[in-house]
Amino acid sequence: MLFAHDTERELTALVAMVNTLGPVSGEEGLPDVAALDAFCEEHRWSGRRDHDLAELEAVRSLRPRLLALWDLALAGEEERFVDLVNTLLSEGRALPQLVRHDGWDWHLHATPDDAPLDRRMAVEAGMAMVEVVRRGELGRLQRCAGEDCSDVFVDLSKNRSRRFCDGSCGNRAAVAAYRARMRA
């Protein structure tokens, strides 16, 4: 395991959140409160939930700021990356604490459970990115190499060889390469 379990879980949720922007399909990945509820359930977000349009809009407005982390990492802009992480943490009034709940062993939370969802998401993203920076692993923040995909991912492979966001993009690239070889 490259990062602590809570950091890897948060990085996975962060990738999923950013990818709800739908840059390729043009479809909103969080079209309504029910979709946000499902997202939070899938990624096991604990704490306060308002289940209303204001909460949905606040979470949606957070996504471009989170996507900016990938853009800065890919551009090699470590100082600006760190500035954004620090901004997310300070705006969220981060106060790290060890907690244990819902079957998870000790892990860090940096906001109270009653903080708004978007604030908790921003701070948790910031905390995960702190570990990425501290370990010198900005290069693990990647964009999919798929021809028609610009989704983001975190390369957690041992040899840093991951190129695609998921199996379907990798499979399409392999099939296209195979067909090109067969034509040649």
KOLLOKOL-690190 format. One record per residue (C-alpha): residue number from 1; residue in one letter; x, z, y. Coordinates in nm, 2 decimals. Layout:
! KOLLOKOL-690190
@k->NUM	r->a	u->X	w->Z	v->Y $
...
This chain:
! KOLLOKOL-690190
@k->1	r->m	u->0.00	w->0.00	v->0.00 $
@k->2	r->l	u->0.15	w->-0.11	v->0.33 $
@k->3	r->f	u->-0.06	w->0.12	v->0.55 $
@k->4	r->a	u->-0.25	w->0.44	v->0.49 $
@k->5	r->h	u->-0.59	w->0.39	v->0.32 $
@k->6	r->d	u->-0.79	w->0.46	v->0.64 $
@k->7	r->t	u->-0.57	w->0.21	v->0.84 $
@k->8	r->e	u->-0.62	w->-0.06	v->0.59 $
@k->9	r->r	u->-1.00	w->0.01	v->0.58 $
@k->10	r->e	u->-1.01	w->-0.01	v->0.96 $
@k->11	r->l	u->-0.80	w->-0.33	v->0.97 $
@k->12	r->t	u->-1.05	w->-0.49	v->0.72 $
@k->13	r->a	u->-1.35	w->-0.38	v->0.93 $
@k->14	r->l	u->-1.17	w->-0.51	v->1.24 $
@k->15	r->v	u->-1.11	w->-0.85	v->1.09 $
@k->16	r->a	u->-1.48	w->-0.87	v->0.98 $
@k->17	r->m	u->-1.59	w->-0.76	v->1.33 $
@k->18	r->v	u->-1.38	w->-1.02	v->1.51 $
@k->19	r->n	u->-1.49	w->-1.29	v->1.27 $
@k->20	r->t	u->-1.86	w->-1.23	v->1.35 $
@k->21	r->l	u->-1.79	w->-1.42	v->1.67 $
@k->22	r->g	u->-1.85	w->-1.74	v->1.46 $
@k->23	r->p	u->-1.60	w->-1.97	v->1.64 $
@k->24	r->v	u->-1.63	w->-2.23	v->1.37 $
@k->25	r->s	u->-1.99	w->-2.22	v->1.27 $
@k->26	r->g	u->-2.11	w->-2.15	v->1.63 $
@k->27	r->e	u->-2.35	w->-1.90	v->1.47 $
@k->28	r->e	u->-2.37	w->-1.54	v->1.59 $
@k->29	r->g	u->-2.25	w->-1.32	v->1.32 $
@k->30	r->l	u->-2.44	w->-1.02	v->1.46 $
@k->31	r->p	u->-2.77	w->-1.18	v->1.55 $
@k->32	r->d	u->-2.98	w->-0.87	v->1.56 $
@k->33	r->v	u->-2.98	w->-0.49	v->1.52 $
@k->34	r->a	u->-3.04	w->-0.53	v->1.14 $
@k->35	r->a	u->-2.72	w->-0.73	v->1.11 $
@k->36	r->l	u->-2.53	w->-0.46	v->1.29 $
@k->37	r->d	u->-2.69	w->-0.20	v->1.06 $
@k->38	r->a	u->-2.58	w->-0.40	v->0.76 $
@k->39	r->f	u->-2.23	w->-0.45	v->0.90 $
@k->40	r->c	u->-2.20	w->-0.07	v->0.96 $
@k->41	r->e	u->-2.32	w->0.01	v->0.61 $
@k->42	r->e	u->-2.08	w->-0.24	v->0.45 $
@k->43	r->h	u->-1.78	w->-0.10	v->0.64 $
@k->44	r->r	u->-1.90	w->0.26	v->0.61 $
@k->45	r->w	u->-1.92	w->0.35	v->0.98 $
@k->46	r->s	u->-2.01	w->0.71	v->1.01 $
@k->47	r->g	u->-2.14	w->0.90	v->1.31 $
@k->48	r->r	u->-2.40	w->0.83	v->1.57 $
@k->49	r->r	u->-2.61	w->0.51	v->1.57 $
@k->50	r->d	u->-2.87	w->0.42	v->1.83 $
@k->51	r->h	u->-3.01	w->0.12	v->1.64 $
@k->52	r->d	u->-3.11	w->-0.06	v->1.96 $
@k->53	r->l	u->-3.03	w->-0.38	v->2.15 $
@k->54	r->a	u->-2.80	w->-0.19	v->2.40 $
@k->55	r->e	u->-2.58	w->-0.08	v->2.11 $
@k->56	r->l	u->-2.58	w->-0.43	v->1.97 $
@k->57	r->e	u->-2.47	w->-0.58	v->2.30 $
@k->58	r->a	u->-2.20	w->-0.32	v->2.35 $
@k->59	r->v	u->-2.05	w->-0.40	v->2.01 $
@k->60	r->r	u->-2.08	w->-0.78	v->2.07 $
@k->61	r->s	u->-1.90	w->-0.74	v->2.40 $
@k->62	r->l	u->-1.61	w->-0.55	v->2.23 $
@k->63	r->r	u->-1.53	w->-0.85	v->2.00 $
@k->64	r->p	u->-1.35	w->-1.07	v->2.25 $
@k->65	r->r	u->-1.12	w->-0.78	v->2.34 $
@k->66	r->l	u->-1.04	w->-0.73	v->1.97 $
@k->67	r->l	u->-0.98	w->-1.10	v->1.92 $
@k->68	r->a	u->-0.73	w->-1.08	v->2.21 $
@k->69	r->l	u->-0.52	w->-0.85	v->1.99 $
@k->70	r->w	u->-0.46	w->-1.14	v->1.75 $
@k->71	r->d	u->-0.40	w->-1.39	v->2.03 $
@k->72	r->l	u->-0.13	w->-1.16	v->2.18 $
@k->73	r->a	u->0.03	w->-1.09	v->1.84 $
@k->74	r->l	u->0.04	w->-1.46	v->1.75 $
@k->75	r->a	u->0.20	w->-1.53	v->2.09 $
@k->76	r->g	u->0.46	w->-1.26	v->2.03 $
@k->77	r->e	u->0.34	w->-1.07	v->2.33 $
@k->78	r->e	u->0.42	w->-0.72	v->2.20 $
@k->79	r->e	u->0.42	w->-0.55	v->2.54 $
@k->80	r->r	u->0.08	w->-0.69	v->2.64 $
@k->81	r->f	u->-0.05	w->-0.61	v->2.29 $
@k->82	r->v	u->0.05	w->-0.25	v->2.33 $
@k->83	r->d	u->-0.10	w->-0.24	v->2.68 $
@k->84	r->l	u->-0.43	w->-0.35	v->2.53 $
@k->85	r->v	u->-0.41	w->-0.10	v->2.25 $
@k->86	r->n	u->-0.34	w->0.18	v->2.50 $
@k->87	r->t	u->-0.63	w->0.06	v->2.71 $
@k->88	r->l	u->-0.87	w->0.07	v->2.42 $
@k->89	r->l	u->-0.75	w->0.42	v->2.33 $
@k->90	r->s	u->-0.76	w->0.56	v->2.69 $
@k->91	r->e	u->-1.10	w->0.41	v->2.77 $
@k->92	r->g	u->-1.23	w->0.56	v->2.45 $
@k->93	r->r	u->-1.08	w->0.90	v->2.54 $
@k->94	r->a	u->-0.91	w->0.91	v->2.20 $
@k->95	r->l	u->-0.84	w->1.26	v->2.07 $
@k->96	r->p	u->-0.70	w->1.22	v->1.71 $
@k->97	r->q	u->-0.82	w->1.47	v->1.45 $
@k->98	r->l	u->-0.79	w->1.49	v->1.08 $
@k->99	r->v	u->-1.13	w->1.48	v->0.91 $
@k->100	r->r	u->-1.27	w->1.46	v->0.56 $
@k->101	r->h	u->-1.62	w->1.33	v->0.49 $
@k->102	r->d	u->-1.84	w->1.10	v->0.27 $
@k->103	r->g	u->-1.60	w->1.10	v->-0.02 $
@k->104	r->w	u->-1.30	w->1.01	v->0.19 $
@k->105	r->d	u->-1.00	w->1.23	v->0.17 $
@k->106	r->w	u->-0.82	w->1.34	v->0.49 $
@k->107	r->h	u->-0.79	w->1.07	v->0.75 $
@k->108	r->l	u->-0.78	w->1.03	v->1.13 $
@k->109	r->h	u->-1.08	w->1.00	v->1.36 $
@k->110	r->a	u->-1.00	w->0.98	v->1.72 $
@k->111	r->t	u->-1.35	w->1.01	v->1.87 $
@k->112	r->p	u->-1.63	w->1.25	v->1.81 $
@k->113	r->d	u->-1.91	w->1.14	v->1.57 $
@k->114	r->d	u->-2.16	w->1.15	v->1.85 $
@k->115	r->a	u->-1.97	w->0.89	v->2.07 $
@k->116	r->p	u->-2.13	w->0.55	v->2.11 $
@k->117	r->l	u->-2.06	w->0.31	v->1.82 $
@k->118	r->d	u->-1.87	w->0.06	v->2.04 $
@k->119	r->r	u->-1.64	w->0.33	v->2.17 $
@k->120	r->r	u->-1.57	w->0.46	v->1.82 $
@k->121	r->m	u->-1.50	w->0.10	v->1.70 $
@k->122	r->a	u->-1.27	w->0.03	v->1.99 $
@k->123	r->v	u->-1.07	w->0.35	v->1.94 $
@k->124	r->e	u->-1.05	w->0.31	v->1.56 $
@k->125	r->a	u->-0.93	w->-0.04	v->1.62 $
@k->126	r->g	u->-0.67	w->0.09	v->1.86 $
@k->127	r->m	u->-0.56	w->0.36	v->1.61 $
@k->128	r->a	u->-0.51	w->0.10	v->1.34 $
@k->129	r->m	u->-0.31	w->-0.12	v->1.57 $
@k->130	r->v	u->-0.09	w->0.17	v->1.66 $
@k->131	r->e	u->0.02	w->0.17	v->1.30 $
@k->132	r->v	u->0.07	w->-0.20	v->1.29 $
@k->133	r->v	u->0.30	w->-0.17	v->1.60 $
@k->134	r->r	u->0.48	w->0.14	v->1.48 $
@k->135	r->r	u->0.57	w->-0.04	v->1.15 $
@k->136	r->g	u->0.68	w->-0.36	v->1.33 $
@k->137	r->e	u->0.41	w->-0.56	v->1.15 $
@k->138	r->l	u->0.25	w->-0.76	v->1.43 $
@k->139	r->g	u->0.33	w->-1.07	v->1.22 $
@k->140	r->r	u->0.07	w->-0.97	v->0.97 $
@k->141	r->l	u->-0.21	w->-1.05	v->1.22 $
@k->142	r->q	u->-0.28	w->-1.41	v->1.14 $
@k->143	r->r	u->-0.53	w->-1.69	v->1.19 $
@k->144	r->c	u->-0.66	w->-1.89	v->0.90 $
@k->145	r->a	u->-0.46	w->-2.21	v->0.82 $
@k->146	r->g	u->-0.78	w->-2.38	v->0.70 $
@k->147	r->e	u->-0.84	w->-2.72	v->0.87 $
@k->148	r->d	u->-1.18	w->-2.62	v->1.01 $
@k->149	r->c	u->-1.14	w->-2.25	v->1.04 $
@k->150	r->s	u->-1.00	w->-2.02	v->1.31 $
@k->151	r->d	u->-1.10	w->-1.69	v->1.16 $
@k->152	r->v	u->-0.85	w->-1.40	v->1.18 $
@k->153	r->f	u->-0.71	w->-1.19	v->0.90 $
@k->154	r->v	u->-0.44	w->-0.93	v->0.83 $
@k->155	r->d	u->-0.19	w->-1.04	v->0.57 $
@k->156	r->l	u->-0.15	w->-0.73	v->0.35 $
@k->157	r->s	u->0.05	w->-0.93	v->0.08 $
@k->158	r->k	u->0.39	w->-0.79	v->-0.02 $
@k->159	r->n	u->0.57	w->-1.11	v->0.06 $
@k->160	r->r	u->0.37	w->-1.21	v->0.37 $
@k->161	r->s	u->0.26	w->-1.53	v->0.21 $
@k->162	r->r	u->-0.12	w->-1.53	v->0.28 $
@k->163	r->r	u->-0.23	w->-1.83	v->0.48 $
@k->164	r->f	u->-0.61	w->-1.84	v->0.46 $
@k->165	r->c	u->-0.88	w->-1.60	v->0.56 $
@k->166	r->d	u->-1.05	w->-1.60	v->0.22 $
@k->167	r->g	u->-1.06	w->-1.79	v->-0.11 $
@k->168	r->s	u->-1.29	w->-2.06	v->0.01 $
@k->169	r->c	u->-1.06	w->-2.19	v->0.28 $
@k->170	r->g	u->-0.76	w->-2.17	v->0.04 $
@k->171	r->n	u->-0.96	w->-2.35	v->-0.23 $
@k->172	r->r	u->-1.07	w->-2.63	v->0.01 $
@k->173	r->a	u->-0.70	w->-2.68	v->0.12 $
@k->174	r->a	u->-0.59	w->-2.69	v->-0.25 $
@k->175	r->v	u->-0.86	w->-2.95	v->-0.34 $
@k->176	r->a	u->-0.77	w->-3.16	v->-0.04 $
@k->177	r->a	u->-0.40	w->-3.15	v->-0.13 $
@k->178	r->y	u->-0.48	w->-3.24	v->-0.49 $
@k->179	r->r	u->-0.70	w->-3.53	v->-0.39 $
@k->180	r->a	u->-0.43	w->-3.66	v->-0.15 $
@k->181	r->r	u->-0.17	w->-3.65	v->-0.43 $
@k->182	r->m	u->-0.41	w->-3.83	v->-0.66 $
@k->183	r->r	u->-0.46	w->-4.11	v->-0.40 $
@k->184	r->a	u->-0.09	w->-4.15	v->-0.35 $
